[in-house]
Amino acid sequence: MSDNLKRDAAEKAAALVSDGMRLGLGTGSTAAYFVAALGARVRGGLSVVGVPTSEATLDQARREGIPLTTLDETPELDLTVDGADEIDDDLRLIKGGGGALLREKIVASSSRRMIVIADGTKRVSRLGRFPLPIEVVPFGLRATQIAIEKLLETLEMSGEMHLRRMADGTPYITDGGHFILDAHLGRIDKPNVLASTLNNIPGVVEHGLFIGLATGAILATGQGLVELGQI
Ligand SMILES: O=C(CO)[C@H](O)[C@H](O)COP(=O)(O)O
């Protein structure tokens, strides 16, 4: 069921792409359906270029035959299509469940539009049930974690923070060579404040709060597609 919903949202987004567009290609299982649908359109004659947000998406896009570029060659994009772990009614997101938040945020920030595709279960009235991914440099990990804990305390938030690990117990390493701390906050009452203050902590590279980036969303529910914002 969920996979069909993801595919529905992704195919709707792929239908929005027009000739000549410069695209940001998201990461994750829903974005992978978008890349597959886009690949089919490219093989049918659509002319686009894409910037992948992860090594995984880069590999998939290559296999699909989607012409690729970089933000150095093409620093301004028309549209990014990406998944999300949570989305609220103000189009604020938690992303990074798949670990690609840094490149995803750089690419989304370079795009005129960002459309989120997800199944409807990702829609929440308040962000925070999904653990917030915080990407940190390995150097000084413990000190950075303590600084984050202190910040959370001043914001009257609390929750366990876990270093993300692989199945074999070794730390998960992002495409940028960093670690991820997953902050289990339960609820984030002031995402905008948390987002801006987290970025002030030395050692924090980026976090999964995406605020003011998504311009629209296509959410697939059992009752059909629900659109938020501008599509
Ligand atoms: O942010 C992400 C990767 O960093 C993904 O977009 C997010 O985790 C959603 O993934 P999925 O579509 O597999 O549920």
The ligand as a Tripos MOL2 file, in Angstrom:
@<TRIPOS>MOLECULE
LIG
   14    13     1     0     0
SMALL
NO_CHARGES

@<TRIPOS>ATOM
      1 O1         15.3670   13.0110    3.9290 O.2       1 LIG1
      2 C1         15.5000   11.9820    3.3220 C.2       1 LIG1
      3 C2         16.8120   11.3580    3.0760 C.3       1 LIG1
      4 O2         17.8260   12.0540    3.7330 O.3       1 LIG1
      5 C3         14.3060   11.2930    2.7570 C.3       1 LIG1
      6 O3         13.7010   12.1530    1.8550 O.3       1 LIG1
      7 C4         13.3660   10.9540    3.8540 C.3       1 LIG1
      8 O4         14.0740   10.1550    4.7840 O.3       1 LIG1
      9 C5         12.1330   10.2360    3.3540 C.3       1 LIG1
     10 O5         12.5090    8.9970    2.8250 O.3       1 LIG1
     11 P1         11.4270    7.9630    2.2810 P.3       1 LIG1
     12 O6         10.8560    8.5490    1.0490 O.co2     1 LIG1
     13 O7         12.2270    6.7220    2.0380 O.co2     1 LIG1
     14 O8         10.3940    7.7760    3.3600 O.co2     1 LIG1
@<TRIPOS>BOND
     1     1     2 2
     2     2     3 1
     3     2     5 1
     4     3     4 1
     5     5     6 1
     6     5     7 1
     7     7     8 1
     8     7     9 1
     9     9    10 1
    10    10    11 1
    11    11    12 2
    12    11    13 1
    13    11    14 1
@<TRIPOS>SUBSTRUCTURE
     1 LIG1         1 GROUP 0 **** ****
